[in-house]
Each structure stands twice: as structure tokens, then as C-alpha cells.
Amino acid sequence: MLELSQYSSAARILALKMTGQVGPRTFLMLMEHLKTVENILLAEVEELYSLPGIGEGRAKAIYKADTHLDSAQQTIDNLEAVDTQVVSSLEEAYPSILHELNDPPMLLYFQGKLPLDDEKRVAIIGSQDVSAEGIGDVVELAKKLAEDNVSIVSGLARGIDTAGHMGALKAEGRTYAMLPSGFNHIYPTENAGLAKEITSSGCLFSEYLPDTKVNAGQLVNRNRLIVGLSQAIIIGEVSENSVGTMDAALCCHQLGKLMFVIIGGSNPHYEKLAEYGAIPLTNIEDYKLVLKSLV
């Protein structure tokens, strides 16, 4: 029998990912049928092939996942040696709120401090191309929330995301950034300093290995994690081309989470946001509405 006890939970899951055939949804299906990662790694090709959506080629690839175990463990050990930690979806430290997603990350790479399950977290998202007034409103709103012990979640993007992180830091509060790339390719590059500052009290997250560069698909995937880690979201200024913001808003709507939208400036998508049940915030003092929703 394959000796699995020498490998960490994260290494076993990374070995499955290294096959190129196991993503979050496939992993959930495998766990539903086989119950443990150990059982997946020990399963015969015929057993794997009998499972829903597992063709012969994928079954053979998963069967050979054990050949990646040494490499996976070495990767995990190397990351931890340079202060990049890894938590698997099977560990108690993994943010439990992410299990509400239908495709929670199998692994989360992180730098900083993991959030506690009982803390209050609000996502702040919006366009990258925004007015100075839009930036100022979000900085002040995030600052007010952070002063009331609410952590701010966003994606480190230019514009509204950056304003949300900065507002939380201004109040010496916690903020969490979900990256669309690995830690060795901070995106956008001009926010590398902000990313480092975030780790002093909050955390940087990525579902990608450090050398992974950004691409369009990963930018979209990142949205579900921003929403998933939060109890509610606030949308700042939105431009005509804010596809990512609207994707996150749809995710929020589908998960049944509260959504707020800052009224002011231009928002060509306001009617759609209203259809999603977005609650308008007309001034900074309306942050109290957000606070009440988190009780």
C-alpha cells in the first residue's frame, strides 16, 4: 500500500492538481464518492472510470497522481521556507465561509494572517477607472467600517479595490486581497508595496502557485473568492466596461448575500444592480446600514 502519512494534506491535494485533471468541482465530486484524499490516491483506474464525468484518460491521470507526491511535498516545503503558507480545503484553518461556493479552492496560498471565522468581512469592489470623488468616498467608507472592526476584502486592482484596501489600512484595520496571479507576479505591479503592507495585519491570498502569471480567466475566477470570503459586498463607481464588477455582483446575488451600491457619480449598471437587490448608500454615514446587516 502507498505510504501517504509522510505527505501533508496540502501535498496530497497538490499532487492531484498536478495531474492537470482535477479542479475544484472534480475534487468535490471525487470526495463525495470516495470520502477521503487517501482513497482517491489509492483508487484503481476502473473505480475512477466509473465515477460521473471521469473518462478513461482522466481516470488514468488521477491514478498516476501518486507519482507527483514527492514533487508536491517539496513544493510545499520550499514555499513555507520563504514565508508563503498553504492551507487545504480539508483543514480546520481554511476559511469555512468559502465552502459555500460550488467550487471552493482546493488549496489557498497565503502570506499574512488567516481570517477568523467569527470576524465581520465586507468586500468593496468597482471600476479601475474612477473619479477622485469615487476614490475618496470608498477610502472614507472603508475607514469607517474598519474602525468598527469590519475587515475589508478586495482584489488589489487599481481604482476602487485599491481605495478599499487603503481605507482599511488608514484605520489600522485588517484587509484581505484576493490575487488573480501568483505571489511572484503581483498584479498590478504598482501595487506591490500595498500588497506587502496588507500582510502586516491582514492577508494576501492566491489559488495559484507563486510563478503563475495573470490571465483573463484568473481575473474572473478571483471574483468568486472576493465575494465568497465576505458576508456582504459594497459596489463603488462602475464604468460601462466593468465586466468583473458585474460578474462579482451576479455571484453575490446567486449566493444570497447582501449587496450595497454607493450612489453618486456615474453607474450605468445601477438598474441591473437594483434587480439584484442592491441597497443604495447615499452618503458616508450610511455605512451604519452595512454594520447593521452584519449583526
Buried (B, 14 or more C-beta within 10 A) or exposed (E): EEEBEEBBBBBBBBBBBBBEBBEBEBBBBBBEBBEEBBEBBBBEBEBBBEBEEBEEEBBBBBBBBBEBBEEBBEBBEEBEEEEBBBBBBBBEEBBEBBEEBEBBBBBBBBBBBBBEEEEBBBBBBBBBBBBEEBBBBBBBBBBBBBBBEBBBBBBBBBBBBBBBBBBBBBBEBBBBBBBBBBBEBBBBEEBEEBBEBBBEBBBBBBBBBBEBEBEEEBBBBBBBBBBBBBBBBBBBBBBEEBEBBBBBBBBBBEBEBBBBBBBBBBBEBBEBBEEBEBBBBEEBEBBEBBBEBBE
